[in-house]
Structures are given as C-alpha cells and as structure tokens.
Amino acid sequence: MSWLIVACLLDKLHLQFYVDKRVDACALRGCVSSVALEPNSCMLCKHYMIQTVFTLYSLAFKWHLDYCVPTSYLVTILPHTKAQQRVLLAATIAEEVALLKKLKFNCFVTLEQITKLTDNFLTRDESHDFMKTLL
C-alpha cells in the first residue's frame, strides 16, 4: 500500500512541478528561454529520483499509517555504513521539508487516486483483488 501512496505523491509532485513551471513561464511573458519551455524541462530530475522516492516513502509512512515509522528507522534498515546512514538521514530530512513545502503540506492520498493508479497499471483482476484487500 505504501508504494501506491508514494506513486500518488510522485504524481502530485510532478503535477505541481509542471504547474509551477508553466506559471513561471507565463509570468515572465516571453522572457523565458526556449530551454525552459521544452517538454523535458517539466520532468522531475532523474538524478535525484531514488532519493525522492525514498523520502516520499518515508512521508507515506508518516501520513498514512496509524502508527509512527520514523525516518531514522527506515534509514537504519538500509544496507549502508553508519556514516552513510547519517548523511542519508540528513539529506532525507532536508528533502522532506522541501517536498512538504512543495506539496503545500498535503500528503493526503484519496482512495480515488489509488483506484485510478491501480486501474492504469494493474490488470482488472489484479486491481479488483488489491482493492478488496483495502476495503
């Protein structure tokens, strides 16, 4: 379930990024370089996607479970050295703050969003079985 929430949050984040880019482009009224208007410029940066997915996974645990799963715990179960875990924890916390601001502190995902996502990426039987487990 948490991975579906992450996918929904990524979708919201990508949409917000796209809208922000277009609003900025419209606000500058033609003063924008052609690079800013290219379709690929409105994509989330692939270089940071793994970190972003991990951070959104952490947020999904915080916002959508009945119990708290701290980011520090998620970092400690990764196969990294203690020094790497400290760096990853600091980066994840900083990115959480940035992503929360970008999402306007709204990490809520509706059942409708999850249903739409499962309908798009799962077969009808898989989607039906998955939704039965949720309800």
Secondary structure, DSSP 4 states (H G I P E B T S, - for coil): -HHHHHHHHHHHHHHHHHHHHHHHHHHHTT-S-GGGGSGGGGSPPGGGHHHHHHHHHHHHHHHHSSS---HHHHHHTSS--HHHHHHHHHHHHHHHHHHHHHTTT-----HHHHHHHHHHHS-HHHHHHHHHHH-
